[in-house]
């Protein structure tokens, strides 16, 4: 099987995984339109109506008891194992990690922190609103009910509204909220609606929530998504502050004003999602960097100028050609005037080479005769010319 050619569709898939050269210009921030305001008002009205219906122990509470006595988990026991895993899609921990990983990759690819900051703001709003109502009403769940037909309020519980349902609406709905195209937004809206409806129905099937808990959880999550455009200026402000803080930390690290132990931790974070690399910059250009341990510091070398002066010695005989020129060299640092020193002359050769020497006499010794010395007794005198 040939593997040298990659199908064009696979190439397009890998091209989508590459990072954009810069932040895409088509990304638009959702605004609080009139249509969104109408939906927000209608959802808030239904939210308050359900709370009032439960507080007054109306027909909605009686319907909650009827569904509880029906016991769906006993009617369809074959679905119990599957729905135990499906309800995990509404738990805040696993879903937040999965969605944060996806939005983190989008933040890196699009050179922006808006997806992650938006997720954080949405989860913060969800925890504040849902948590306040849960703790304020203190409703008990079906498994802990004490009086038939009662709303089970102010009993120290924390199930109204349903946290699983509200978290499923916000966590999966944030993907549709941050979608960059209309088609993608519609598809993700449908997926998030199916997931949140399935999670809410699963909690009723398992008997962990009343039906009114699930209804209020859907509306609580929808209210958070509809109100997010009001927090877009805050999201932009936080993003600008984070980027400004990163720029200041980069300058401090480059200037060497951060301890080395902390620099090793900050460099991977400061270089993530960008082309920045650590480059040390000294405050004073003339500052010398410290020598490594175990080595002697090398003194700074300054540029020097070499001044070479050629002189010719004056010949003794006016008609004689000088044998060689004299060279005077002095080296002084740049920016200083050379000191007055006597020139060093390179005169002609003070000796003769072998070919210029006169030849030795063919006979006799070059050593002069010593006439003051008497010959030894019994020894014949040596001839003066040698022999």
KEFI-206150 format. One record per atom (N, C-alpha, C): residue in one letter; x, z, y. Coordinates in steps of 0.05 Angstrom, whole numbers, plus 5000, padded with zeros to 4 digits. Atoms other than C-alpha are relative to their C-alpha. Layout:
N
AXZY ...
END
This chain:
387
X501750004976 X500050005000 X501850005025 X498450024976 X502749815068 X499350225020 X500549794980 X503550365118 X501449955027 X498650064976 X507450005172 X498149945023 X501950064980 X501149815210 X497850215000 X502149814997 X496250335236 X497549865010 X502450134990 X489050125244 X499550065029 X500549964971 X486950035317 X498350245005 X501749774995 X481550565310 X501650264999 X498349765002 X486651085287 X501850025024 X498349994976 X491150885345 X498450115024 X501649904978 X485451025393 X499650304998 X500449715005 X484351705361 X502550155009 X497649874992 X491651895370 X500549985030 X499750034971 X491651625441 X498350205015 X501749804987 X485952105458 X501350274999 X498749745002 X490352685435 X502350035019 X497849984981 X495752505485 X499050125026 X500749884974 X495852855552 X499749795021 X500450174977 X493152515614 X502450025019 X497749984981 X498752335664 X499450185024 X500949834978 X494752705717 X497150084996 X502749915003 X488153055727 X498149765004 X501950224997 X482452545715 X498350035025 X501449994975 X478852365779 X497050004995 X502950025004 X471952275746 X498850274992 X501149745007 X471253015730 X498450115025 X501649914979 X465553275772 X498950284994 X501049735003 X463253985784 X497050005002 X502949994998 X455854115769 X499150155025 X501249884976 X451654295830 X497350114993 X502649875004 X445554725836 X497949815013 X502050204991 X440454155841 X497250135001 X502849904999 X432954235853 X498950034972 X500949995028 X431554085780 X501050254986 X498849775013 X436254635759 X498850265011 X501349764988 X433155135808 X497350044988 X502749975012 X426254995780 X500250114972 X499749905028 X428655105708 X500950295001 X499149724999 X432155745729 X497650185007 X502349844993 X425856005762 X498050034978 X501949995022 X421455835703 X501150184977 X498849845021 X426356155653 X499950295008 X500149724991 X426756785695 X497250114999 X502749915002 X419156825698 X499250074971 X500549945028 X418656775622 X501550254990 X498449775007 X424157285615 X498650265008 X501449764991 X420457795657 X497450044986 X502549975015 X413957645621 X500350124973 X499549885027 X416957805553 X500750295003 X499349724997 X419958455579 X497550175006 X502449854994 X413258665608 X498250024975 X501749995024 X409658475544 X501050204979 X499049805018 X414258915503 X499650285011 X500449734988 X413859495552 X497150104998 X502849925001 X406259485550 X498950004971 X500950015029 X405959415473 X497649814997 X502150205001 X401858785478 X499949864973 X500350165024 X399958265426 X502749914989 X497450095010 X407358055423 X501350214982 X499049795018 X409258725393 X498650004974 X501550015025 X403758675342 X500949764983 X499050245015 X406257975323 X502750064988 X497449925011 X413258265315 X499650154973 X500549855024 X410458755263 X498949824977 X501050185021 X406758205226 X502249844987 X497750155010 X413157795219 X501850184983 X498449825015 X416858405196 X498950074973 X501249955025 X411858565142 X499949754981 X499950245017 X412057845118 X502649984984 X497449985013 X419457965100 X500949724990 X499150275008 X422157245101 X502350014979 X497850005019 X428457455062 X499150044972 X501149985027 X423957625003 X498449754992 X501550245006 X419856985009 X501849774991 X498050215007 X425956525006 X502750134995 X497449875005 X431556914973 X502349814995 X497850195006 X435456284955 X501549925026 X498650064975 X437256195029 X501750225011 X498649774989 X440156875038 X503049975002 X497150025001 X447256715018 X501049805022 X499250204980 X447656095063 X499650115029 X500649904973 X444456435123 X501850235008 X498149794994 X449257015118 X502549895014 X497850134987 X454756525137 X499249865026 X500950154976 X450656135187 X499850195024 X500349824978 X449356755229 X502650075014 X497449954987 X456856805243 X500349835024 X499850184977 X455956225292 X498950135025 X501049854976 X452656735338 X501650245006 X498449774994 X457857275334 X502049945022 X498450064976 X461857335398 X502949964994 X497150035005 X468757415368 X500849744988 X499250265012 X469256815321 X499349765017 X500850234984 X465456345366 X501749985026 X498450004976 X469356545428 X502849894994 X497350095007 X475956415392 X500049694995 X500250295006 X473755725367 X499649845026 X500550154975 X470955495434 X502350025019 X497749974982 X476855785473 X502349824991 X497950185009 X481655385429 X499549725008 X500750274992 X477954745443 X500349965030 X499850024971 X477454875518 X502950045009 X497249984993 X484755085520 X501449734997 X498850265003 X486754405493 X499049815022 X501150164978 X482154075544 X501450075027 X498649914975 X485454485600 X502849885001 X497350115000 X492354265578 X499949695004 X500150294998 X490253535572 X499249905027 X501050094974 X486653495639 X501350145024 X498549874978 X491553925680 X498250185017 X501849824985 X486254435699 X499450244983 X500849755013 X484355145683 X497050055001 X502949964996 X476955045699 X498550054974 X501549945024 X474455015626 X500450294990 X499649735010 X477655675606 X498950215020 X501149814981 X475756025671 X496950004999 X502950025002 X468555775664 X499050154976 X500849855024 X468156045593 X500250305005 X499849714994 X470756725617 X497950105018 X502249924982 X465756755674 X497450014986 X502550005015 X460056565628 X499750244981 X500149775019 X461757095576 X499850265016 X500249754984 X462657615631 X497150045010 X502849984992 X455757465659 X498250074977 X501749945024 X452757475589 X500250294992 X499749725008 X455658155572 X498850195020 X501149824980 X453558455638 X497050005000 X502950024999 X446358205637 X498750104974 X501149925026 X444858275563 X500650294994 X499349735006 X448658925556 X498450205016 X501549824983 X445059245614 X497250044990 X502849985010 X438159075586 X499950154973 X499949875026 X440159295516 X500250315003 X499649714997 X442559975538 X497850135016 X502149894984 X437060065588 X497450054985 X502549975015 X431259945540 X500450154974 X499449855024 X434560215477 X498049964977 X501950055021 X429959875427 X501350014973 X499049995027 X430760005353 X499249754984 X500550245016 X431059445301 X497950054978 X502149975021 X425959305245 X500850194978 X499149825022 X430159675193 X500050295008 X499949724991 X430260305236 X497450085014 X502649944987 X422960295260 X498950264989 X501149745008 X419460975258 X497050015001 X502949984997 X412260835277 X498949715000 X501150265002 X408160235257 X498349935025 X501450094976 X405559835317 X501350095025 X498749914976 X410260175365 X502149795009 X497950184990 X415059785410 X502850104994 X497449885008 X420760255388 X501949995024 X498350004977 X423460295459 X501250285005 X498649754992 X428260825487 X500650184976 X499249845024 X430361035418 X503050004995 X497150015003 X437860925428 X501049754986 X499150255012 X437960225398 X501349815020 X498750204983 X441359605425 X499649724989 X500550265012 X437858995397 X498249825018 X501850154983 X433358765455 X501349955027 X500350255015 X435058215473 X502149964978 X498150055022 X438657915413 X502649895011 X497450084991 X446057875427 X501149754986 X499250245015 X447357365371 X498849755012 X501450234989 X442156895400 X501149925027 X499050064973 X444456955472 X502849905000 X497350095001 X451656875453 X500249724989 X500050285011 X450156245412 X499249805022 X500850194978 X446555935472 X502249965020 X497950024979 X452256085521 X502549874988 X497450095011 X458255955475 X499949704994 X500250285007 X455855285448 X498949835023 X501050144977 X452155095511 X502149945021 X497950044980 X458455155553 X501549744995 X498850265007 X461154545516 X498549775014 X501650214987 X455354125542 X500350035031 X499749964971 X456154435612 X502649875010 X497450104991 X463454215615 X500549714991 X499650285009 X462353515585 X500549825024 X499250174978 X465352965627 X498449745002 X501750244999 X460452405610 X497150084994 X502849955004 X452852365607 X499350004971 X500650025029 X452652155534 X501050244986 X498849765013 X457252715513 X498450255006 X501649764992 X453153225552 X497450014985 X502550005015 X446753005518 X500450074971 X499549945028 X449753025449 X500750294996 X499349725002 X452853705459 X497750195006 X502349844994 X446453975489 X498250024975 X501750005024 X442653765426 X501350184978 X498649845020 X448054085381 X499750295006 X500249724993 X448054735420 X497250114996 X502749915004 X440454765418 X499350054971 X500549965029 X440254675343 X501450254990 X498549765009 X445655205332 X498750255009 X501249764990 X442455715377 X497250064988 X502649955014 X435455615347 X500450094972 X499549935028 X438355665277 X501050294999 X498949725000 X442156315294 X497750195005 X502249824994 X435956625325 X498050034977 X501849995023 X431456445267 X501350144976 X498649865022 X436756705218 X499850305004 X500149714995 X436757395251 X497250114993 X502749925008 X429157425242 X499749994970 X500250025029 X429757195170 X501450244986 X498549785012 X434957735155 X498850285007 X501349754993 X430558275188 X501650175019 X498449844982 X435758495238 X498950005029 X501250014973 X431658305300 X497049944998 X502850084996 X424458265323 X499949725011 X500350274989 X421757595342 X500250005030 X499749984971 X421257815414 X502950035009 X497149984994 X428657995413 X501349725002 X498850265000 X430357285395 X499049835023 X501150154977 X425756985448 X501450085026 X498749914976 X428957415502 X503049934999 X497250085002 X435957245476 X500449715007 X499850284992 X434656495483 X499849975030 X500350024971 X432256595554 X502450125015 X497749884987 X438057055572 X502449815000 X497850205000 X443256535550 X499449765017 X500750234983 X439455975585 X500350075030 X499749924972 X439356365650 X503050005009 X497250004994 X446956455647 X501049715005 X499150284997 X448055705637 X498949875026 X501250124976 X443255515693 X501150115026 X499049884976 X446455995742 X503049955004 X497150044997 X453655775730 X500849835024 X499150154976 X453855255787 X500350185025 X499649824978 X453155835836 X502750135000 X497449875003 X459756105810 X502349805000 X497950204999 X463655445816 X502050055022 X498049944980 X466855645883 X501950234991 X498349795010 X469356285851 X501949904978 X498350115021 X472055895791 X502349845013 X497950154986 X475755425838 X502050185014 X498249814987 X478556015877 X501950134981 X498349875021 X481156355814 X502149804990 X498150205010 X484355705790 X502249955020 X497950044979 X487955595857 X501850245001 X498449764999 X490356315856 X502050014976 X498350005024 X493156245785 X502249805003 X497950204996 X496855605802 X502050095022 X498249904979 X499655915866 X501850234989 X498449795013 X501956525826 X502149884982 X498050135017 X505356065776 X502249885016 X497950124984 X509055695831 X501950225011 X498249784990 X511556355861 X501850124978 X498449905021 X513856605794 X502249814992 X497950205006 X517555955781 X502350015020 X497949984979 X521256015847 X501750254996 X498549765005 X523156735831 X501849984976 X498350035024 X525756555762 X502349815006 X497850194993 X529755965789 X502150135018 X498149864982 X532856415843 X501450234986 X498649795014 X534956915790 X499250285008 X500949744990 X530857485820 X498350154979 X501549885022 X527457645753 X501950094979 X498249915022 X530958065699 X500049804977 X499750195022 X533557665640 X498150054978 X501949945022 X529158035590 X497349895006 X502750104992 X522957855630 X500049705003 X499950294997 X525357145643 X499549864973 X500450125026 X525556995568 X497049994992 X502950005006 X518157185564 X498449825019 X501550164980 X516056815628 X500449704998 X499350295000 X519556145617 X498049844982 X501950165015 X515055915559 X497249995013 X502650004987 X508856115598 X500049825025 X499850154976 X511155795663 X500449714996 X499550285006 X513255145630 X497749884984 X502250115016 X506855075589 X498149845018 X501850164985 X502354515611 X501149865024 X498850144977 X507354195659 X502849904992 X497350115005 X514053855666 X502250185012 X498049824988 X517554455696 X502050104980 X497849895016 X524254665667 X501650195018 X498549804985 X528455255687 X502649885010 X497550094987 X533955065736 X500850215020 X499049784983 X538055615767 X500849895027 X499250074973 X538855575842 X501150255013 X498749774987 X543756045878 X499150015029 X500849964972 X541856335946 X502149895019 X497850104983 X548756155976 X501449784984 X498750215015 X551855485956 X502950074993 X497249935006 X558855785960 X500250234980 X499949775019 X556856345912 X501049914973 X499050075026 X560756315848 X498450154979 X501449885022 X557256445783 X501950184984 X498249825015 X559957035742 X501049874974 X498850115024 X564756865686 X498950134975 X501049885025 X562556975614 X501750234992 X498649765009 X564457615580 X502449924983 X497650065016 X571557605551 X501749795013 X498450214988 X574157075599 X500750095029 X499149944973 X578057145663 X498749815020 X501350184980 X574556875725 X501949805011 X498350224990 X577256205748 X499549985030 X500350014971 X578556185823 X498949735008 X501250254991 X574755665862 X502249815010 X498150204992 X578755025873 X499049855024 X500850144977 X578554725941 X501449735001 X498750264998 X579953995956 X502650015016 X497450014986 X587053845978 X500649715008 X499050264991 X590353276014 X503049984996 X497250045005 X596952995995 X501149815021 X498750164979 X601452736051 X502849924989 X497550115011 X607052286027 X501449855023 X498550134979 X612452086077 X502549864988 X497850155010 X617451546060 X502149975022 X497850024981 X624151566095 X502349854987 X497550145010 X630351146089 X502450145012 X497549884989 X637151476096 X501649805016 X498350174983 X641651206149 X502649934985 X497550065014 X647350826116 X502550065017 X497549954986 X654451016133 X501249755012 X499050264990 X656450286141 X497649845010 X502250154989 X651949876186 X499249764983 X500650235017 X652449286138 X499250074972 X500649925027 X650949686076 X497050044997 X502849975006 X643949666045 X499550274987 X500549745013 X641050346028 X499349984971 X500450015029 X641050495954 X497150064993 X502849925007 X634150825952 X498750135024 X501549874978 X628751075998 X499650294993 X500649715005 X627551816006 X497050045003 X502949945001 X620652095992 X499750295008 X500649734992 X617952706027 X497050054994 X502849945007 X611553005998 X499450295005 X501049734995 X607653606019 X497050004994 X502849965007 X600953855995 X498950235016 X501249794984 X596554246042 X497050004995 X502949995003 X589354486035 X498749845022 X501550164980 X584154066070 X499250175024 X500949864976 X582654266141 X502350165013 X497749854988 X589654576154 X502149805008 X497850174991 X595454276192 X502450054982 X497749965017 X601554166148 X502350145015 X497849854988 X607254646162 X502549835002 X497550154996 X613854366188 X502150094980 X498049945020 X618554356129 X502049784999 X498050225003 X625053986119 X499349814977 X500650205020 X624053346081 X502050014977 X498250015024 X626853316011 X500749714995 X499050275003 X631052686005 X500849944971 X499050095026 X632052305941 X502149795006 X497750184992 X638951995954 X500749834976 X499250185021 X642451485912 X501350154977 X499049875024 X645251625843 X502850135006 X497349874995 X651052145848 X502049944978 X498250055022 X654051885784 X499849704993 X499950275009 X655951225752 X499149984971 X500850045027 X652850945691 X502349914983 X497750055018 X657150785630 X501149725005 X499050274996 X657450045645 X501649975026 X498550024975 X660150185715 X502650165000 X497549855001 X665750645692 X502349814994 X497750175007 X672850355690 X500850044971 X499349975029 X675250225619 X502550174997 X497749835006 X680250705588 X502449834993 X497650165006 X687650485579 X500249964971 X499850045029 X688950175511 X501950184986 X498049835013 X694850625498 X500550245017 X499449764986 X696551325517 X497650175003 X502249814996 X692451935532 X499350025029 X500949974973 X688252055593 X500950275012 X499249744990 X690752765597 X502849985012 X497350024988 X696652835645 X502150164985 X497849875015 X703353035617 X500850265015 X499149744990 X705653765626 X503050014999 X497050015000 X712953715647 X501250285001 X498949734998 X713654465656 X500150144973 X500149875026 X712654605583 X502349894984 X497750085017 X718654605534 X499049944973 X500950055028 X717854305465 X500850224982 X499449795019 X717954775407 X502649934985 X497550035014 X724354895368 X499549864973 X500150135026 X725554445309 X497949784999 X502050215000 X720053985329 X500849785018 X499250234984 X721353295354 X498149975022 X501850044977 X718653165422 X498249764996 X501950225003 X712452735423 X500449805022 X499750204978 X712952095461 X497950035021 X501949974978 X709652085528 X497749814998 X502150205002 X705951465510 X498250044976 X501749965023 X703051755447 X501049844977 X499250145023 X704051505377 X498650094975 
END
